Amino acid sequence: MASITRPVTLFTGQWADLPFEEVCRLAGEWGYDGLEIACWGDHLDPDRGATDDEYIKNRKEILEKNGLQVFAISNHLKGQAVCDDPIDQRHRDMLPDSVWGDGDPEGVRQRAAEEVKNTARTAARLGAATVTGFTGSSIWKYVAMFPPVRDELIEAGYQDFADRWNPILDVFEQEGVRFALEPHPSEIAYDYWTTQKTLEAIGHRKSFGINWDPSHMVWQDLDAVGFLWDFQDVIFNVHCKDTKKRLNGRNGRLSSHLPWADPRRGWDFISTGRGDVPWENAIRMLNAIGYTGPLSVEWEDAGMDRLVGAPEALQFVKGLSFPQSSTAFDAAFAQER
């Protein structure tokens, strides 16, 4: 079997306080192969990128100057607003004025959907095959299932997702770009069964798949590696982000509304390779399913300076991302033939 070489990229979402040129300089100096560019800060404007040739040319020149490629772009923030209910202060805090508008909830959802469509157009013009992101959910608020929730309300939530995302996916297919949802609490898909239900809700469209981020699965006690096998046909992108569980008699899984890095939380994000994600098994499974896309380092460790942690994470991922090769048995069998 031929060996698999995967590029290691830096997701710029947690670096949007820095200018795009500075993030590119850092990533290039550290040795990253490319970026997963976030559509916030000054990193990438998808509305502008959808039509402005000079803007796209400028982004490409900055990448090239720093020896970087773009394998995916992210629009998690705007995607979140497409299906969310309620739309509230949380969205105001993360959405630009162009999407927030007057704050009317349905208007916010519609404007967010239009920007996600433009994200597909921008990705195609940049040469990126995949857009990663969130979808939002009108039924996440029912996750505790109390007060009791009728089945009809849950089914209506999946129908709402399908109604809002099918027109978006039409544009993705026109542009030859794929959307990779990151299963995550607060999304329409956040665990194994909701991912299955989400794919069914849109008829398993080829343009819709998964951004696999094991950190969100580990703290839910899901089999993140088994998830890769079962959903292998729709793994479009991989986020390398780790989780450390601190569950005990006081620290709970829901983390008590405490801020990141508070020691009373039941779990926290941590530098890749320092947490509870079984990375070696994950790489072996990625080899087994033939995944050749990027491994994108997403930095969210509040307990370590990112200028120290991001290059460390790069070396860990590159060191662990071993290729699959023929076994000694296969080689011997080939000689006999």
VEXVOKE-927162 format. One record per residue (C-alpha): residue number from 1; x, y, z. Coordinates in steps of 0.25 Angstrom, whole numbers, plus 2048, in hexadecimal, padded with zeros to 3 digits. Layout:
# VEXVOKE-927162
<rec pos="NUM" X="X" Y="Y" Z="Z"/>
...
***
This chain:
# VEXVOKE-927162
<rec pos="1" X="800" Y="800" Z="800"/>
<rec pos="2" X="805" Y="80E" Z="7FD"/>
<rec pos="3" X="809" Y="817" Z="808"/>
<rec pos="4" X="801" Y="823" Z="80C"/>
<rec pos="5" X="806" Y="831" Z="80E"/>
<rec pos="6" X="7FD" Y="83B" Z="814"/>
<rec pos="7" X="800" Y="84A" Z="815"/>
<rec pos="8" X="800" Y="850" Z="823"/>
<rec pos="9" X="7F9" Y="85D" Z="823"/>
<rec pos="10" X="7F6" Y="868" Z="82D"/>
<rec pos="11" X="7E7" Y="86C" Z="830"/>
<rec pos="12" X="7E7" Y="87B" Z="831"/>
<rec pos="13" X="7DB" Y="87D" Z="839"/>
<rec pos="14" X="7E2" Y="87F" Z="846"/>
<rec pos="15" X="7EC" Y="889" Z="840"/>
<rec pos="16" X="7E2" Y="893" Z="83A"/>
<rec pos="17" X="7E7" Y="89E" Z="843"/>
<rec pos="18" X="7F4" Y="89E" Z="83B"/>
<rec pos="19" X="7F4" Y="8A3" Z="82C"/>
<rec pos="20" X="7F4" Y="898" Z="822"/>
<rec pos="21" X="802" Y="89B" Z="81D"/>
<rec pos="22" X="807" Y="899" Z="82B"/>
<rec pos="23" X="800" Y="88C" Z="82D"/>
<rec pos="24" X="806" Y="887" Z="81F"/>
<rec pos="25" X="814" Y="88C" Z="823"/>
<rec pos="26" X="813" Y="884" Z="830"/>
<rec pos="27" X="80D" Y="877" Z="82A"/>
<rec pos="28" X="818" Y="878" Z="81F"/>
<rec pos="29" X="823" Y="879" Z="828"/>
<rec pos="30" X="81E" Y="86E" Z="831"/>
<rec pos="31" X="81D" Y="865" Z="825"/>
<rec pos="32" X="80F" Y="863" Z="823"/>
<rec pos="33" X="80B" Y="85E" Z="815"/>
<rec pos="34" X="7FF" Y="867" Z="814"/>
<rec pos="35" X="7F3" Y="86E" Z="81B"/>
<rec pos="36" X="7E4" Y="86B" Z="81E"/>
<rec pos="37" X="7E0" Y="87A" Z="81C"/>
<rec pos="38" X="7D5" Y="87F" Z="825"/>
<rec pos="39" X="7CB" Y="889" Z="820"/>
<rec pos="40" X="7CC" Y="893" Z="82B"/>
<rec pos="41" X="7D6" Y="89D" Z="830"/>
<rec pos="42" X="7DD" Y="8A3" Z="823"/>
<rec pos="43" X="7E1" Y="895" Z="81F"/>
<rec pos="44" X="7D6" Y="892" Z="814"/>
<rec pos="45" X="7CA" Y="89A" Z="810"/>
<rec pos="46" X="7C1" Y="890" Z="808"/>
<rec pos="47" X="7B8" Y="89A" Z="803"/>
<rec pos="48" X="7C3" Y="8A2" Z="7FD"/>
<rec pos="49" X="7CA" Y="895" Z="7F9"/>
<rec pos="50" X="7BE" Y="890" Z="7F1"/>
<rec pos="51" X="7C0" Y="89B" Z="7E6"/>
<rec pos="52" X="7CD" Y="8A3" Z="7E8"/>
<rec pos="53" X="7D8" Y="89E" Z="7E0"/>
<rec pos="54" X="7E3" Y="8A7" Z="7E6"/>
<rec pos="55" X="7DF" Y="8A3" Z="7F4"/>
<rec pos="56" X="7E1" Y="894" Z="7F0"/>
<rec pos="57" X="7EE" Y="897" Z="7E9"/>
<rec pos="58" X="7F3" Y="89E" Z="7F6"/>
<rec pos="59" X="7EF" Y="893" Z="7FF"/>
<rec pos="60" X="7F6" Y="889" Z="7F6"/>
<rec pos="61" X="803" Y="892" Z="7F5"/>
<rec pos="62" X="804" Y="893" Z="805"/>
<rec pos="63" X="803" Y="884" Z="806"/>
<rec pos="64" X="80D" Y="881" Z="7FB"/>
<rec pos="65" X="817" Y="88B" Z="801"/>
<rec pos="66" X="817" Y="883" Z="80E"/>
<rec pos="67" X="817" Y="875" Z="807"/>
<rec pos="68" X="809" Y="871" Z="80B"/>
<rec pos="69" X="7FD" Y="86B" Z="804"/>
<rec pos="70" X="7EE" Y="86C" Z="807"/>
<rec pos="71" X="7E7" Y="85F" Z="808"/>
<rec pos="72" X="7DA" Y="863" Z="80F"/>
<rec pos="73" X="7D3" Y="870" Z="814"/>
<rec pos="74" X="7CB" Y="871" Z="820"/>
<rec pos="75" X="7BE" Y="879" Z="823"/>
<rec pos="76" X="7B9" Y="873" Z="830"/>
<rec pos="77" X="7B4" Y="880" Z="835"/>
<rec pos="78" X="7AA" Y="883" Z="82A"/>
<rec pos="79" X="7A6" Y="875" Z="828"/>
<rec pos="80" X="7A2" Y="874" Z="837"/>
<rec pos="81" X="798" Y="87F" Z="834"/>
<rec pos="82" X="791" Y="878" Z="829"/>
<rec pos="83" X="788" Y="86F" Z="832"/>
<rec pos="84" X="78A" Y="874" Z="840"/>
<rec pos="85" X="77E" Y="877" Z="848"/>
<rec pos="86" X="77E" Y="880" Z="850"/>
<rec pos="87" X="787" Y="88A" Z="849"/>
<rec pos="88" X="78C" Y="893" Z="855"/>
<rec pos="89" X="797" Y="89B" Z="85B"/>
<rec pos="90" X="7A1" Y="88F" Z="858"/>
<rec pos="91" X="79F" Y="891" Z="849"/>
<rec pos="92" X="7A0" Y="8A0" Z="84A"/>
<rec pos="93" X="7AD" Y="89E" Z="851"/>
<rec pos="94" X="7B3" Y="896" Z="845"/>
<rec pos="95" X="7AC" Y="89B" Z="839"/>
<rec pos="96" X="7B0" Y="8A7" Z="830"/>
<rec pos="97" X="7A6" Y="8B2" Z="82E"/>
<rec pos="98" X="7A4" Y="8AD" Z="820"/>
<rec pos="99" X="79E" Y="8A0" Z="825"/>
<rec pos="100" X="797" Y="8A5" Z="832"/>
<rec pos="101" X="790" Y="8B1" Z="82B"/>
<rec pos="102" X="785" Y="8B5" Z="834"/>
<rec pos="103" X="785" Y="8A9" Z="83C"/>
<rec pos="104" X="778" Y="8A3" Z="837"/>
<rec pos="105" X="77A" Y="894" Z="839"/>
<rec pos="106" X="775" Y="88F" Z="82C"/>
<rec pos="107" X="77D" Y="89A" Z="825"/>
<rec pos="108" X="78A" Y="896" Z="82C"/>
<rec pos="109" X="788" Y="887" Z="828"/>
<rec pos="110" X="785" Y="88B" Z="819"/>
<rec pos="111" X="791" Y="895" Z="818"/>
<rec pos="112" X="79A" Y="88A" Z="81F"/>
<rec pos="113" X="796" Y="880" Z="814"/>
<rec pos="114" X="799" Y="889" Z="809"/>
<rec pos="115" X="7A7" Y="88B" Z="80F"/>
<rec pos="116" X="7A9" Y="87C" Z="810"/>
<rec pos="117" X="7A5" Y="87B" Z="801"/>
<rec pos="118" X="7B0" Y="886" Z="7FE"/>
<rec pos="119" X="7BA" Y="87E" Z="806"/>
<rec pos="120" X="7B8" Y="872" Z="7FC"/>
<rec pos="121" X="7BB" Y="87C" Z="7F1"/>
<rec pos="122" X="7C7" Y="882" Z="7F8"/>
<rec pos="123" X="7CC" Y="874" Z="7FB"/>
<rec pos="124" X="7CB" Y="870" Z="7EC"/>
<rec pos="125" X="7D3" Y="87D" Z="7E8"/>
<rec pos="126" X="7DE" Y="87A" Z="7F2"/>
<rec pos="127" X="7DF" Y="86C" Z="7EE"/>
<rec pos="128" X="7DA" Y="866" Z="7FB"/>
<rec pos="129" X="7D2" Y="859" Z="7FA"/>
<rec pos="130" X="7CB" Y="85A" Z="807"/>
<rec pos="131" X="7C4" Y="864" Z="810"/>
<rec pos="132" X="7C3" Y="860" Z="81F"/>
<rec pos="133" X="7B9" Y="865" Z="829"/>
<rec pos="134" X="7AD" Y="864" Z="831"/>
<rec pos="135" X="79E" Y="864" Z="82D"/>
<rec pos="136" X="798" Y="868" Z="83A"/>
<rec pos="137" X="78B" Y="861" Z="83F"/>
<rec pos="138" X="77D" Y="865" Z="843"/>
<rec pos="139" X="77C" Y="859" Z="84C"/>
<rec pos="140" X="789" Y="859" Z="854"/>
<rec pos="141" X="781" Y="861" Z="85F"/>
<rec pos="142" X="779" Y="854" Z="861"/>
<rec pos="143" X="786" Y="84B" Z="864"/>
<rec pos="144" X="782" Y="849" Z="873"/>
<rec pos="145" X="774" Y="844" Z="86E"/>
<rec pos="146" X="76D" Y="84B" Z="87A"/>
<rec pos="147" X="763" Y="851" Z="87A"/>
<rec pos="148" X="75F" Y="845" Z="871"/>
<rec pos="149" X="761" Y="846" Z="862"/>
<rec pos="150" X="757" Y="840" Z="858"/>
<rec pos="151" X="75E" Y="838" Z="84D"/>
<rec pos="152" X="757" Y="842" Z="843"/>
<rec pos="153" X="760" Y="84D" Z="848"/>
<rec pos="154" X="76C" Y="845" Z="846"/>
<rec pos="155" X="768" Y="841" Z="838"/>
<rec pos="156" X="765" Y="850" Z="835"/>
<rec pos="157" X="773" Y="854" Z="839"/>
<rec pos="158" X="779" Y="84A" Z="82F"/>
<rec pos="159" X="76F" Y="84F" Z="824"/>
<rec pos="160" X="773" Y="85D" Z="827"/>
<rec pos="161" X="782" Y="85A" Z="825"/>
<rec pos="162" X="77F" Y="853" Z="818"/>
<rec pos="163" X="776" Y="85E" Z="813"/>
<rec pos="164" X="781" Y="869" Z="816"/>
<rec pos="165" X="78D" Y="861" Z="812"/>
<rec pos="166" X="788" Y="85A" Z="805"/>
<rec pos="167" X="788" Y="868" Z="7FE"/>
<rec pos="168" X="796" Y="86B" Z="803"/>
<rec pos="169" X="79B" Y="85D" Z="7FF"/>
<rec pos="170" X="796" Y="860" Z="7F1"/>
<rec pos="171" X="7A0" Y="86B" Z="7F0"/>
<rec pos="172" X="7AB" Y="862" Z="7F5"/>
<rec pos="173" X="7A8" Y="858" Z="7EB"/>
<rec pos="174" X="7A8" Y="863" Z="7E0"/>
<rec pos="175" X="7B6" Y="867" Z="7E4"/>
<rec pos="176" X="7BC" Y="859" Z="7E6"/>
<rec pos="177" X="7BE" Y="85C" Z="7F5"/>
<rec pos="178" X="7BB" Y="853" Z="801"/>
<rec pos="179" X="7B5" Y="857" Z="80F"/>
<rec pos="180" X="7BB" Y="850" Z="81B"/>
<rec pos="181" X="7B2" Y="851" Z="827"/>
<rec pos="182" X="7BA" Y="850" Z="834"/>
<rec pos="183" X="7B1" Y="848" Z="83E"/>
<rec pos="184" X="7B1" Y="850" Z="84A"/>
<rec pos="185" X="7A8" Y="853" Z="856"/>
<rec pos="186" X="79E" Y="85E" Z="851"/>
<rec pos="187" X="79E" Y="858" Z="843"/>
<rec pos="188" X="793" Y="850" Z="83C"/>
<rec pos="189" X="79D" Y="845" Z="83C"/>
<rec pos="190" X="7A5" Y="844" Z="849"/>
<rec pos="191" X="7A7" Y="835" Z="84C"/>
<rec pos="192" X="7A6" Y="827" Z="844"/>
<rec pos="193" X="797" Y="826" Z="843"/>
<rec pos="194" X="794" Y="835" Z="840"/>
<rec pos="195" X="79F" Y="834" Z="835"/>
<rec pos="196" X="798" Y="828" Z="82F"/>
<rec pos="197" X="78A" Y="82F" Z="830"/>
<rec pos="198" X="790" Y="83C" Z="82A"/>
<rec pos="199" X="796" Y="835" Z="81D"/>
<rec pos="200" X="788" Y="82E" Z="81C"/>
<rec pos="201" X="781" Y="83B" Z="81D"/>
<rec pos="202" X="788" Y="841" Z="810"/>
<rec pos="203" X="787" Y="833" Z="808"/>
<rec pos="204" X="797" Y="831" Z="80A"/>
<rec pos="205" X="79A" Y="83C" Z="800"/>
<rec pos="206" X="7A8" Y="83A" Z="7FB"/>
<rec pos="207" X="7AC" Y="849" Z="7FE"/>
<rec pos="208" X="7A9" Y="847" Z="80D"/>
<rec pos="209" X="7B3" Y="840" Z="816"/>
<rec pos="210" X="7BB" Y="840" Z="823"/>
<rec pos="211" X="7C6" Y="848" Z="829"/>
<rec pos="212" X="7CB" Y="83E" Z="833"/>
<rec pos="213" X="7CF" Y="845" Z="840"/>
<rec pos="214" X="7D1" Y="83A" Z="84B"/>
<rec pos="215" X="7D2" Y="844" Z="856"/>
<rec pos="216" X="7C3" Y="846" Z="856"/>
<rec pos="217" X="7C1" Y="837" Z="856"/>
<rec pos="218" X="7CB" Y="833" Z="861"/>
<rec pos="219" X="7C4" Y="83B" Z="86C"/>
<rec pos="220" X="7B7" Y="835" Z="868"/>
<rec pos="221" X="7BD" Y="827" Z="869"/>
<rec pos="222" X="7BB" Y="824" Z="85B"/>
<rec pos="223" X="7C3" Y="81A" Z="853"/>
<rec pos="224" X="7CA" Y="825" Z="84A"/>
<rec pos="225" X="7D3" Y="81B" Z="842"/>
<rec pos="226" X="7C7" Y="812" Z="840"/>
<rec pos="227" X="7BF" Y="81E" Z="83B"/>
<rec pos="228" X="7CA" Y="81F" Z="830"/>
<rec pos="229" X="7C7" Y="811" Z="82B"/>
<rec pos="230" X="7B8" Y="812" Z="82B"/>
<rec pos="231" X="7B8" Y="820" Z="824"/>
<rec pos="232" X="7C4" Y="81D" Z="81B"/>
<rec pos="233" X="7BE" Y="821" Z="80E"/>
<rec pos="234" X="7BA" Y="82F" Z="813"/>
<rec pos="235" X="7C7" Y="833" Z="81B"/>
<rec pos="236" X="7CB" Y="840" Z="814"/>
<rec pos="237" X="7D4" Y="847" Z="81D"/>
<rec pos="238" X="7DB" Y="844" Z="82B"/>
<rec pos="239" X="7DE" Y="84D" Z="836"/>
<rec pos="240" X="7E9" Y="84A" Z="840"/>
<rec pos="241" X="7E4" Y="84F" Z="84D"/>
<rec pos="242" X="7E5" Y="848" Z="85A"/>
<rec pos="243" X="7DD" Y="847" Z="867"/>
<rec pos="244" X="7E1" Y="843" Z="875"/>
<rec pos="245" X="7D6" Y="83E" Z="87E"/>
<rec pos="246" X="7D6" Y="842" Z="88D"/>
<rec pos="247" X="7C9" Y="83B" Z="891"/>
<rec pos="248" X="7C8" Y="838" Z="8A0"/>
<rec pos="249" X="7BE" Y="839" Z="8AB"/>
<rec pos="250" X="7BD" Y="848" Z="8A9"/>
<rec pos="251" X="7C1" Y="84B" Z="89B"/>
<rec pos="252" X="7B6" Y="847" Z="891"/>
<rec pos="253" X="7B5" Y="845" Z="882"/>
<rec pos="254" X="7AD" Y="851" Z="880"/>
<rec pos="255" X="7B7" Y="85A" Z="887"/>
<rec pos="256" X="7AE" Y="862" Z="88F"/>
<rec pos="257" X="7AE" Y="86F" Z="886"/>
<rec pos="258" X="7BD" Y="871" Z="88A"/>
<rec pos="259" X="7C7" Y="878" Z="881"/>
<rec pos="260" X="7D1" Y="870" Z="879"/>
<rec pos="261" X="7DE" Y="86C" Z="882"/>
<rec pos="262" X="7D6" Y="86D" Z="88F"/>
<rec pos="263" X="7DB" Y="861" Z="897"/>
<rec pos="264" X="7CD" Y="85E" Z="89B"/>
<rec pos="265" X="7C8" Y="85A" Z="88D"/>
<rec pos="266" X="7C6" Y="84C" Z="88A"/>
<rec pos="267" X="7CE" Y="84D" Z="87D"/>
<rec pos="268" X="7D6" Y="857" Z="875"/>
<rec pos="269" X="7DD" Y="858" Z="868"/>
<rec pos="270" X="7EC" Y="856" Z="868"/>
<rec pos="271" X="7F8" Y="856" Z="85F"/>
<rec pos="272" X="7F8" Y="84A" Z="855"/>
<rec pos="273" X="7FE" Y="83E" Z="85A"/>
<rec pos="274" X="7FD" Y="842" Z="869"/>
<rec pos="275" X="7EE" Y="83E" Z="86B"/>
<rec pos="276" X="7E6" Y="831" Z="86A"/>
<rec pos="277" X="7E4" Y="830" Z="85B"/>
<rec pos="278" X="7EA" Y="823" Z="856"/>
<rec pos="279" X="7F2" Y="829" Z="84B"/>
<rec pos="280" X="7FA" Y="81D" Z="847"/>
<rec pos="281" X="7ED" Y="815" Z="845"/>
<rec pos="282" X="7E7" Y="820" Z="83E"/>
<rec pos="283" X="7F3" Y="821" Z="834"/>
<rec pos="284" X="7F2" Y="812" Z="832"/>
<rec pos="285" X="7E3" Y="813" Z="82F"/>
<rec pos="286" X="7E5" Y="81F" Z="825"/>
<rec pos="287" X="7EF" Y="817" Z="81E"/>
<rec pos="288" X="7E5" Y="80B" Z="81D"/>
<rec pos="289" X="7DA" Y="813" Z="817"/>
<rec pos="290" X="7E3" Y="81A" Z="80D"/>
<rec pos="291" X="7E2" Y="828" Z="812"/>
<rec pos="292" X="7EC" Y="831" Z="80B"/>
<rec pos="293" X="7E7" Y="83F" Z="80F"/>
<rec pos="294" X="7ED" Y="849" Z="819"/>
<rec pos="295" X="7F0" Y="847" Z="828"/>
<rec pos="296" X="7EC" Y="855" Z="82D"/>
<rec pos="297" X="7F1" Y="85A" Z="83A"/>
<rec pos="298" X="7E7" Y="862" Z="842"/>
<rec pos="299" X="7ED" Y="869" Z="84D"/>
<rec pos="300" X="7E3" Y="86A" Z="85A"/>
<rec pos="301" X="7EC" Y="867" Z="866"/>
<rec pos="302" X="7EA" Y="873" Z="86F"/>
<rec pos="303" X="7F5" Y="86E" Z="878"/>
<rec pos="304" X="800" Y="86F" Z="86E"/>
<rec pos="305" X="805" Y="87B" Z="866"/>
<rec pos="306" X="801" Y="878" Z="858"/>
<rec pos="307" X="80F" Y="87D" Z="853"/>
<rec pos="308" X="815" Y="871" Z="85A"/>
<rec pos="309" X="80A" Y="867" Z="858"/>
<rec pos="310" X="807" Y="869" Z="849"/>
<rec pos="311" X="815" Y="865" Z="845"/>
<rec pos="312" X="815" Y="85A" Z="84F"/>
<rec pos="313" X="808" Y="854" Z="84A"/>
<rec pos="314" X="80D" Y="855" Z="83C"/>
<rec pos="315" X="819" Y="84C" Z="83F"/>
<rec pos="316" X="811" Y="842" Z="847"/>
<rec pos="317" X="807" Y="841" Z="83B"/>
<rec pos="318" X="812" Y="840" Z="831"/>
<rec pos="319" X="819" Y="836" Z="83A"/>
<rec pos="320" X="80D" Y="82D" Z="83C"/>
<rec pos="321" X="807" Y="82E" Z="82E"/>
<rec pos="322" X="80E" Y="821" Z="829"/>
<rec pos="323" X="80B" Y="81B" Z="81C"/>
<rec pos="324" X="805" Y="80E" Z="81A"/>
<rec pos="325" X="80D" Y="804" Z="813"/>
<rec pos="326" X="80D" Y="7F5" Z="80F"/>
<rec pos="327" X="80F" Y="7EC" Z="81A"/>
<rec pos="328" X="81B" Y="7E2" Z="81A"/>
<rec pos="329" X="811" Y="7D7" Z="817"/>
<rec pos="330" X="80C" Y="7DE" Z="80B"/>
<rec pos="331" X="81A" Y="7E1" Z="806"/>
<rec pos="332" X="81E" Y="7D2" Z="808"/>
<rec pos="333" X="811" Y="7CE" Z="800"/>
<rec pos="334" X="815" Y="7D7" Z="7F5"/>
<rec pos="335" X="823" Y="7D1" Z="7F4"/>
<rec pos="336" X="81D" Y="7C3" Z="7F3"/>
<rec pos="337" X="814" Y="7C7" Z="7E7"/>
***
